[in-house]
Amino acid sequence: MDVLNQILQESAIGNFSRIAKSLIVSLFITIVMSLVAMLIALIINGNQLQFSFGY
């Protein structure tokens, strides 16, 4: 936890209030979790996709 606090203090969001930091970190976690969910969905259903390249 000390490492996370030090990273937050020395980053660009270090000057924001505690509420703003929480919102920014939660937004980042939400984006990362949605990307992981999309990757899992792609791995599970990837064999059903059909790609066609052409003009």
TIRO-2110 file (N, C-alpha, C; in Angstrom, 1 decimal):
// TIRO-2110
0.8, -1.2, 0.0, N, 1, A
0.0, 0.0, 0.0, CA, 1, A
0.9, 1.3, 0.0, C, 1, A
2.0, 1.2, 0.6, N, 2, A
2.9, 2.3, 0.6, CA, 2, A
3.4, 2.7, -0.8, C, 2, A
3.7, 1.6, -1.5, N, 3, A
4.1, 1.9, -2.9, CA, 3, A
3.0, 2.5, -3.7, C, 3, A
1.8, 2.1, -3.6, N, 4, A
0.7, 2.7, -4.3, CA, 4, A
0.5, 4.2, -3.9, C, 4, A
0.6, 4.5, -2.6, N, 5, A
0.5, 5.9, -2.2, CA, 5, A
1.6, 6.7, -2.7, C, 5, A
2.8, 6.2, -2.7, N, 6, A
4.0, 6.9, -3.3, CA, 6, A
3.8, 7.2, -4.7, C, 6, A
3.3, 6.2, -5.5, N, 7, A
3.1, 6.4, -6.9, CA, 7, A
2.0, 7.5, -7.2, C, 7, A
1.0, 7.4, -6.4, N, 8, A
-0.1, 8.4, -6.5, CA, 8, A
0.4, 9.8, -6.2, C, 8, A
1.2, 10.0, -5.2, N, 9, A
1.7, 11.3, -4.7, CA, 9, A
2.7, 11.9, -5.7, C, 9, A
3.5, 11.0, -6.4, N, 10, A
4.5, 11.5, -7.3, CA, 10, A
4.0, 11.6, -8.8, C, 10, A
2.7, 11.2, -9.0, N, 11, A
2.2, 11.2, -10.4, CA, 11, A
1.5, 12.6, -10.6, C, 11, A
0.9, 12.7, -11.8, N, 12, A
0.2, 13.9, -12.2, CA, 12, A
-1.0, 14.2, -11.3, C, 12, A
-1.6, 13.1, -10.8, N, 13, A
-2.8, 13.3, -10.0, CA, 13, A
-2.5, 13.5, -8.5, C, 13, A
-1.3, 13.7, -8.1, N, 14, A
-0.9, 13.9, -6.8, CA, 14, A
-1.4, 15.1, -6.1, C, 14, A
-1.7, 16.2, -6.9, N, 15, A
-2.2, 17.4, -6.4, CA, 15, A
-3.7, 17.5, -6.2, C, 15, A
-4.4, 16.5, -6.7, N, 16, A
-5.9, 16.5, -6.6, CA, 16, A
-6.3, 16.1, -5.2, C, 16, A
-7.6, 16.3, -4.9, N, 17, A
-8.1, 15.9, -3.6, CA, 17, A
-8.3, 14.4, -3.6, C, 17, A
-8.6, 13.9, -2.4, N, 18, A
-8.7, 12.4, -2.2, CA, 18, A
-9.9, 11.9, -3.0, C, 18, A
-11.0, 12.7, -3.1, N, 19, A
-12.2, 12.2, -3.8, CA, 19, A
-11.8, 12.1, -5.3, C, 19, A
-11.1, 13.1, -5.8, N, 20, A
-10.8, 13.1, -7.3, CA, 20, A
-9.8, 12.0, -7.6, C, 20, A
-8.9, 11.7, -6.7, N, 21, A
-8.0, 10.6, -6.9, CA, 21, A
-8.7, 9.3, -6.9, C, 21, A
-9.7, 9.1, -6.0, N, 22, A
-10.5, 7.9, -6.0, CA, 22, A
-11.3, 7.7, -7.2, C, 22, A
-11.9, 8.8, -7.7, N, 23, A
-12.6, 8.7, -9.0, CA, 23, A
-11.7, 8.4, -10.2, C, 23, A
-10.5, 8.9, -10.2, N, 24, A
-9.6, 8.7, -11.3, CA, 24, A
-9.2, 7.2, -11.3, C, 24, A
-8.8, 6.7, -10.1, N, 25, A
-8.3, 5.4, -10.0, CA, 25, A
-9.5, 4.4, -10.3, C, 25, A
-10.7, 4.7, -9.8, N, 26, A
-11.8, 3.8, -10.1, CA, 26, A
-12.2, 3.8, -11.6, C, 26, A
-12.0, 4.9, -12.3, N, 27, A
-12.2, 4.9, -13.7, CA, 27, A
-11.2, 4.1, -14.4, C, 27, A
-9.9, 4.2, -14.0, N, 28, A
-8.9, 3.4, -14.6, CA, 28, A
-9.2, 1.9, -14.4, C, 28, A
-9.6, 1.5, -13.2, N, 29, A
-9.8, 0.1, -12.9, CA, 29, A
-11.0, -0.4, -13.7, C, 29, A
-12.1, 0.5, -13.9, N, 30, A
-13.2, 0.1, -14.7, CA, 30, A
-12.8, -0.2, -16.1, C, 30, A
-12.0, 0.7, -16.7, N, 31, A
-11.5, 0.5, -18.1, CA, 31, A
-10.7, -0.8, -18.2, C, 31, A
-9.8, -1.0, -17.2, N, 32, A
-9.0, -2.2, -17.3, CA, 32, A
-9.8, -3.5, -17.2, C, 32, A
-10.8, -3.5, -16.3, N, 33, A
-11.7, -4.6, -16.1, CA, 33, A
-12.5, -4.9, -17.3, C, 33, A
-13.0, -3.8, -18.0, N, 34, A
-13.8, -4.0, -19.2, CA, 34, A
-12.9, -4.6, -20.3, C, 34, A
-11.7, -4.2, -20.4, N, 35, A
-10.8, -4.7, -21.4, CA, 35, A
-10.5, -6.2, -21.1, C, 35, A
-10.3, -6.6, -19.9, N, 36, A
-10.1, -8.0, -19.5, CA, 36, A
-11.3, -8.8, -19.9, C, 36, A
-12.5, -8.2, -19.6, N, 37, A
-13.8, -9.0, -19.9, CA, 37, A
-13.9, -9.1, -21.4, C, 37, A
-13.6, -8.1, -22.2, N, 38, A
-13.6, -8.3, -23.7, CA, 38, A
-12.6, -9.3, -24.2, C, 38, A
-11.4, -9.3, -23.6, N, 39, A
-10.4, -10.3, -24.0, CA, 39, A
-10.9, -11.7, -23.7, C, 39, A
-11.5, -11.9, -22.5, N, 40, A
-12.0, -13.2, -22.2, CA, 40, A
-13.2, -13.6, -23.1, C, 40, A
-14.1, -12.7, -23.5, N, 41, A
-15.1, -13.0, -24.4, CA, 41, A
-14.6, -13.3, -25.8, C, 41, A
-13.5, -12.6, -26.2, N, 42, A
-12.9, -12.9, -27.5, CA, 42, A
-12.2, -14.3, -27.5, C, 42, A
-11.6, -14.7, -26.4, N, 43, A
-10.9, -16.0, -26.3, CA, 43, A
-12.0, -17.1, -26.3, C, 43, A
-13.1, -16.9, -25.6, N, 44, A
-14.1, -17.9, -25.5, CA, 44, A
-14.9, -18.1, -26.9, C, 44, A
-15.2, -16.9, -27.5, N, 45, A
-16.0, -17.0, -28.7, CA, 45, A
-15.2, -16.7, -30.0, C, 45, A
-13.9, -16.7, -29.9, N, 46, A
-13.1, -16.3, -31.1, CA, 46, A
-13.2, -17.3, -32.2, C, 46, A
-13.5, -18.5, -32.0, N, 47, A
-13.6, -19.5, -33.1, CA, 47, A
-14.9, -19.3, -33.9, C, 47, A
-15.8, -18.6, -33.4, N, 48, A
-17.1, -18.3, -34.1, CA, 48, A
-17.0, -17.1, -35.0, C, 48, A
-16.0, -16.3, -34.9, N, 49, A
-15.9, -15.1, -35.7, CA, 49, A
-15.4, -15.4, -37.1, C, 49, A
-16.0, -14.6, -38.0, N, 50, A
-15.6, -14.7, -39.4, CA, 50, A
-15.0, -13.4, -39.9, C, 50, A
-13.8, -13.4, -40.4, N, 51, A
-13.2, -12.2, -40.9, CA, 51, A
-13.1, -12.3, -42.4, C, 51, A
-13.4, -11.2, -43.1, N, 52, A
-13.2, -11.1, -44.5, CA, 52, A
-12.5, -9.8, -44.9, C, 52, A
-11.4, -10.0, -45.5, N, 53, A
-10.6, -8.9, -45.9, CA, 53, A
-10.7, -8.7, -47.4, C, 53, A
-11.0, -7.5, -47.8, N, 54, A
-11.2, -7.2, -49.2, CA, 54, A
-11.7, -5.8, -49.4, C, 54, A
-11.9, -5.4, -50.6, N, 55, A
-12.3, -4.1, -51.0, CA, 55, A
-13.7, -4.1, -51.4, C, 55, A
END
